[in-house]
Each structure stands twice: as structure tokens, then as C-alpha cells.
Amino acid sequence: MRLPEKQGLYNSDNEHDSCGIGFVAHIKGEPSHDIIARGLDVLRNMDHRGAINADNSSGDGAGILMQIPHEFIVDVLKIKVGEPGKYGTGLIFLPRDEKEASVCLDVLSQTIEAEGLSLAGYRDVPVDSTVPGEIARTNEPVIKQVFVRASLEKDVLERKLYLIRKVVEKEIRNSKLSSRDQFYMPSLSAKVIVYKGMLTPGQLRNYYADLNNGKFKSAIALVHSRFSTNTFPSWDLAQPFRIIAHNGEINTIKGNRLWMQAREALMKSDVFGEDLSKLLPVIEPGKSDSASFDNVLEFLYMAGRTLPHALCMMIPESFNEKNPIPGSLKAFYEYHSTIMEPWDGPASMLFSDGRYIGGTLDRNGLRPSRYVITKNDLIVMGSEIGVQTFAPDEIKFKGRLRPGKILLVDTQLGIIIPDEEVKDQLSHRNPYLMWLKENRLMMDDINVKHRVPSNIDNFSLYAKAFGYTREDIFEIISYMSEKGVEPISSMGNDVPLALFSDRPKRLFDYFKQMFAQVTNPAIDPIREGLVMALANYIGKLHSNILVESPEHCKLIKFRSPIITNTDLGKIKDLKDEMFSHQVIRMVFPVSGGPEGFEKALQLILSEAEKAVDNRKNYIILSDRDINKDEAAIPSLLAVSAVHHHLIKKQKRMQVGIIVETGEPREVHHFALLLGYGASVINPYMAFAAIDYLIREGRIRLEYREARKNYIKSIDKGILKVISKMGISTLRSYHGARIFEAVGLRKELIDKYFEGSVSRIGGIGLNEIFYETAACHNFALSGRINGEPLHFKTAEIY
């Protein structure tokens, strides 16, 4: 269960999988062993969707989630647990070291008693250790089962068991046990139980003897066959997890994890009260993308939301003018988009809490899920048709999940709830449309008090200070302003990497975009325009996500992340305590050397934190007033440093980040700023370049039309960049850090670009200072006298 240490090109953060999933359920909720047998058959029929190791017998993982088998526990195991729903149980994976296993059990026992419940006992789970392959056996845990009694209502008990599990996990994770990574609890619940392991689909029923007992009964069986793509299989990462079985990948997982961490400081729960702190962190470190998704879904569910509600928050369906949905549902999604960004990527997600079982697809529908309903009240769903065979006269209905839609079975009421009904109920929980109308601002809603000019005196000098070249102005900005698209060239790129170039390079040049290359497809942003979205928000972002209130929509919505000078002026002129701001200068003294550069960067971090403490709703990082003595700190460095610093201080969600900078001009630059935490960007030097080109007669358009074309081309380019990673929305891409650095020192990455990868090392803060200062000094040192300078050719295009 211990993943290898980070080494070479391997990093456990990249754990992904692509799998086979399915479930069998009796719609009327009648438990039987036949349901479990059918579930295991479904799993066996998806053997080709799992993976097997070189020893030809060690699987990547297989598992099954079922209702708690009360009859089996009482009649076969003879354990005195009380009435159904009055006790909890679950399997435990323990270290093979007896002393350390005993310590883990002591922690669990003590926590159960400390939380006011009664330990009914443990038992050794009968397994056949000859079944797994040799590699799986070397990592095989000791498996026990715990039983916990209580005199609590079922849902209250479920939350208490969740709390116990989280407390125990955290205590053991933070302990000094050498084998602490080998402790894992597949489930601890009053409703469901999970049997899983590093097995093939065919090995599961032979490994766990319990699954073959006729008195082991359930009305549901949710199964999963794992294919751990390009990563290491392990016992704990087998699925199902506590609620879900997932086929696909969460492409935005880095950002999702980071934003969830940032939200934790502001959480308050009427359900958990003071116990909430015991549940943090919500996401267990070192697990897969699917495990992290399950952590958050389980947390939202335990804190009071229904499973469909939480799923619609995390995997919203797409909508726009060409893909309309009911107004109330649109308001529901728009409201929740202010609370949480989508967990984006190809996903077929099956889920169950013991009563409800169902499935949903991502907004693109990039993973298949098909189902059959029989005349004798069975429903079978799987990654493909044929996972369970029925005669034609037995079948009542066949269908498939559609993008963004939910299929939900209520085994207590004995009904299937269609997507329309599920979402109609959700969209009328609160007056979401009224809340949006009364609180949310659009840029067009804000009055213009004065227009901010685009032209800049001594344009050529300041442009050079930001490293603009002839190609930047006359080939890139000029073309984009005229055509509304990026210029396209061919014959590849033989320019030296920034690390090896003998010319000063912008920090942007040290980063490369990542793209979909495992099993998740890239998206065509033109053909898939129905699911693409660039909307983002700034404003009162610091509301508690566990409570629904109008406060969440007290913000400004931007249709594009690129804002004009006048738009920024409108934001600065807003007089509202919910939209207060602070401008932070993004400059450093050139004469201060590397020490002065780092000191200026630390001052920005201090001022950003102080702005949050002073209840500012957004900060504006600005390099507009550079001069002979003060140069601009690279905007990417400042943005990422502020973003990660505020997350560490648990203050990021209280503030939005606007960047007023002269540095970015290409799509790649904007993508980096957004990917490292900027909410919106005002590229004032690019707009000044458009004005310059018009005055020079290089562009024969009105300024406003040329500027509109430029913004349009950047927007198109951003959609292209995010779609290469299989991401559909800017909200998901924002802060997701989906880049690799090429040529940056590890110390620099760890301090200012945490979570990013730089495989070969390279320059640090000192070198960034010298490259930035060289560019600035060439342009501005002693030359602010209007004397024209000729732009250099970068020899890139």
C-alpha cells in the first residue's frame, strides 16, 4: 500500500486510473445473495477493463460495495450487534508487523470509546492468501473487521462513524509508525461495507470467503475493476471507495485539491459543530484523483447535502445559449459555481450510500455507462452492454447515461428517479434565481465613471522593459488584433529552451503546458463549444461552503478573464464594502540586487495577507508605475507566490487576485497567470501596443474593434490550451497548475510554485533577478527622454 518515493520521472501525484465499473440493484430494495453473485459476475465480465501485472496474477484492483449483511453478521458470525442501523462495521487493512498493527487497533478502539460508542469486537476476515499474485502478496495487509454498537439514529451514527474513521486516519498518518502507510479502512459505516484489494475481478470472490456465503445478502452491489494507468497499483487504491466507483480521470485534480484546502479555514457546520476540525483535512494526502473526489463527496454528503446535490456541485452539466436548460436549473448551477469549481475530466461515476444507488457522467460524456431494467425489478449498469445477460423477454428497458445526467434508484421507496425530477427538486431547494439577481454583478451592470486611455507615453521604452520584441508587436499582437485569432506557423520550433538561451528570457518561457496523454482525450474547443466556458468570478469569495445563503453570489461575474483598462477602472471605482480592493505594487528596486528583489517579493506577500486581514475582497497586483529605478517583478512569480502564500496562511478564499500587468501578450502567458491563481488580467501594455500599431498605420481598424479582436483571440487560445488537457471550463483550470517547469531550481518551485514539477532543475531567484534587471536596464536606465529605440528581433518566429 506504500507508493514508491518520488524518483526520476515518477511522482505519486500523477496517480490516475481507467477502469470498468458497474452495479446490480433490486429496485424494490429486496436483499438477496443473488444480487451479490450477479455483482461479482458483472465484475468478472469486465476483467478486460482491469489490468494485470507481469506475474500474470497480480491485479491492479477489484472490489465490491454492498449493504451491511445483518443476517450474516448475526446468524453466521454470531456477533451481538443489535438491530439493523444501530451498529456500524467495516474492514480494516493493517500492517503485517504485529506490534504496529496492535497500535493501530488500540488507536481505533480508544477513539470509538472517546466518541461515546461501544466496541463490540474485532474478527479476522477469512481470506485465501494463495489467490493473489506474487506481487500482490508481498503487499497484502492483515485484514480485520470491526463492529461498533450505538443507540443513535442511523444518520447520526453514520456521521459519528465517519468522524471516528477520519480521526483514526489522521492520528495514524501523523504517527511515527514505520508502516503507517499500510493502515487503511475501506469503510466504516452503518449502511454499507466494502470488500476490495489488489486483485483481479475473478480473484475477489475466491479471496474473500464471506462473499460466497448464502446468508451474505444485499439489495445493491457496486463493483469496480481497476486499470491504474502508468501508475502503481496498491491495496488501498482499489475501488469502490466509501461512496463511489469511478471510471475516468480528474484532469483538474491539482487545483481541486488546493482550492479545497483553501476553503477549510472558513468552514463551519451545524451538523458537526466543534467536531468539524477533527475532519480536516478533508482530502487524505497521497491518494489517487478518484480517492480525493470520494473524500470531498463524502464530506459534503455527511455535512448535510444529498448525494445528487453534492454530485451536481462537483460535476455540473453544461449549458449555454446553444444548449439551454430550464431557468431554475441554470440558476442552481450558476449559484453553485460560485461555491465550487467543477472537478473536470472524463468521468463515469457510480455511487451509493446504501439506500440510493445511481450513476452520472461528466459534461462531455467521455466515459460510457449503459443500463438494463428487467421486468422482475432488477437494474444493471456497466461500462458496456453485456455485463449481465438477460433473455429479450426479461428486459423492460435499455438505455445509457447522457452527458451531465443522473440516474438515481431509491431502493427504500422502490422507484427510479429520472434526471429531470432529481434536478427539479434540487433547483427549487432555495430561491437561487432571486439570490443571483439581487447580489451578482456583471461588468455591464457597473457604470463607467471615466474611461482609462490605452496609450502610454514612451511606449517603445516601456515595451522593451517588459521584453517586447518586433515579433511580439508586429507579428503576434498585430495579427491577433486584425484577425481575432492567433497566428499559425509550421516547421516546428527549434529555438533553444529558455534555460540554454544566451538571451534574457521571461519567466513564462520556463514553463510548458501539459496535455492529455494518459487515457483522457483532449477536447476540440470548436466542435465541443457547447461544453466550454470562460466565466470566472471575483468578490466576496469567503463564504462557508457548508451553508447555502445569498452571500455566495455577492461577486462580479466575468465572461472573459481578460479585462480592459476601463473595466479595471470600473472595478476600482466601486464603492461597496463587498467589493473593496487594495492595489499592491509589483515592483522591485533595480539597485537592490537579488536581496532587494527577494525583499520586494516578500513585501508583496505581506501586503496581500494584510489586505485579507483588512477585509479587502480583491487585490490588484500592478506593475503600471515602473520607472528608471524600479522594475516590474515577473507577474507570474508574483501571482503564484501570493496565491500559494495565502493558501498556506488559510486566507486565499477571502480574496480574488486581479493582475494589472504589462508583461503578458501571448496566450501562453495568460494561461500561466490563470493557472497559477489570477482571477482576471488587465494586459495594459498589449492594449497600448494595439494603440501604437493603429497610430503607426499598421492596423487599419478602430481601436475598440482591434482590442475586441485581440481579446477574442486570447479567449480562443485559452480555450484551446485548457481543452488540450481535456478541461472544459476556466473555473476548473483556474489555479490548477497544469504546467511543467523546464529549467527552474527545486528551491524556487517549492517556495513559489508549490505542486509544480521541474525535472531537471536550473535557475533560481537570483538568475530571475539578473534577467529581469538586464531587460529593464536596457530599456529604461537613463533613457526616459522620448528617444526612440528600435525593437530587437527575438529570432523566434
Buried (B, 14 or more C-beta within 10 A) or exposed (E): BBBEEEEEEBBBBBBBBBBBBBBBBBBBBEBEBBBBBBBBBBBBBBBEBBBBBEEEBBBBBBBBBBBBBBBBBBEBBEBEBBEBBBBBBBBBBBBEBEEBBEBBBEBBBBBBEEBEBEBBBBBEBEBEEEBBBEBBBEBBBBBBBBBBBBEBEBBEBBBBBBBBBBBBBBBBBEBEBEBBBBBBBBBBBBBBBBBBBBBBBBBBBBBBEBBEBEBBBBBBBBBBBBBBBEBBBBBBBBBBBBBBBBBBBBBBBBBBBBBBBBBBBBBEBEEBEEBBEBBBBBBBEBBBBBBBBBBBBBBBBBBBBBBBBBBBBBBBBBBBEEBEBEEBBBBBBBBBBBBBBBBBBBBBBBBBBBBBBBBBBBBBBBBBBBBBBBEEBBBBBBBBEEBBEBEEEEEEEEEBBBBBBBBBBBBEEEEBBEBEEBBBEBBEEBBBBEBBEEBBBEBEEBEEEEEBEBEBEBBBBBBBBBBBBBBBBBBBBBBBBBEBEBBEEEEEEEBEBBBEBEBBBBBBBBBEBBEBEBBBEBBEBEEBBBBBBBBBBBBBBBBBBBBBEBBBBBBBBBEBBBBBBBBBBBBBEBEEEBBBBBBBBBBBBBEBBBEBBBEBBEBBBEBBBEBBEEEBBBBBBBBBEBEBBBBBBBBBBBBBBBBBBBBEBBBBBBBBBBBBBBBBBBBBBBBBBBBBBBBBBBBBBBBBBBBBBBEEEBBEBEBEEBBBBBBBBBBBBBBBBBBBBBBBBBBBBBBBBBBBBBBBBBEBBEBBBBBBBBEEBBBBBBBBBBBBBBBBBBBBBEBBEEEEEEBBEBEBB
